[in-house]
Amino acid sequence: MLIKTSFVLAVALCAAAPAVLAQATGVPLMNPALGAASAPAPATVPAKRAAPPPAPVVNGFPTINWDALVPEDWDPFKDFKGTNLAALSDADPRAQQMLKQMREIWDNAPINAKLVGQKVRIPGFVVPLEDSKDGLKEFLLVPYFGACIHSPPPPANQIIHILPKTPAKELRSMDAVWIHGILTADRTDSYMGAAGYRIEAQEVLPYKETRR
């Protein structure tokens, strides 16, 4: 059941990620308990987005949400509209082809050029890439629990390659963290997924909600 489940779950999680907000920050963080059974049905990205709430600035780094990383005119579900996923069997060649097509589109997802070079503060979940006795030297930051590990990778514009200033100690897979640094458009292809952005992190901090 891998192919059908992977395609449906990937689409559902990508659709849900921008809508699941941490109330105190206006930043999307996926509920760690979310699973295939509770994932919302696929939905298209709206043509116009509501203005985000004022972003708190912490230590000179403005907070951004994951939705801001996606160009306003990019619809990740454009090529899958009108498809009845429930009608496809696991062995249906169309399901296999759609999964392949999805990965090609999502692994080359466009970035939001307006944010490149900006100081940002963003939360997310850790996907380790290179560990050492001194701590994590690099990892991927993803917007929802389980991405790249328990479910397929999200689009490349929803994955950030993190290079900490100093190795991040005592971090485990899927820990929630805050990242402070300058967002760049450097692409990274790894065994865990394709990242469209990179941050050479000035700080990697345990996630805590910011109260206004």
Buried (B, 14 or more C-beta within 10 A) or exposed (E): EEBBBBBBBBBBBBBBBBEBBBEEBBBBBBEEEBEEEEBEEBEEBEEEEEEBBEBBEBEEBBBBBBBBBBBBEBBBBEEBEEBEBEEBEEEEEEBBEBBEEBBEBBBEBEBBEEBEEBBBBBBBBBBBBEBEEEBBBBBBBBBBBBBBBEBBBBBBBBBBBBBBEEBBEEBEBBBBBBBBBBBBEBBBEBEBBBBBBBBBBBBBBEBEEBEE
